């Protein structure tokens, strides 16, 4: 069984900020951070400002 990684709130906030930049590509940001793009996409969508 694979143990889930835990990320700090600061890491999550910074990752979401990267996703919110104009022209940002979630898949590329996820690769750069060593994350699965689905994980980052869910975090960015749940943190979206309406």
C-alpha positions, 0 to 999 in steps of 0.5 A: 500500500502506498502512503499518501503524501501530506502537503503543507497549507503553504505549499498548496496555496503557492501551487494554487497561485501558480495555477491562477496565473494567466496562461498557466497549464495545470499539467505542466505545473503539476509535473514541475512540482512532482504531483499528479495533474488530477491532484493539483487540478482538484486543489485548484478547482476547489480554491477557485475564486468565484 
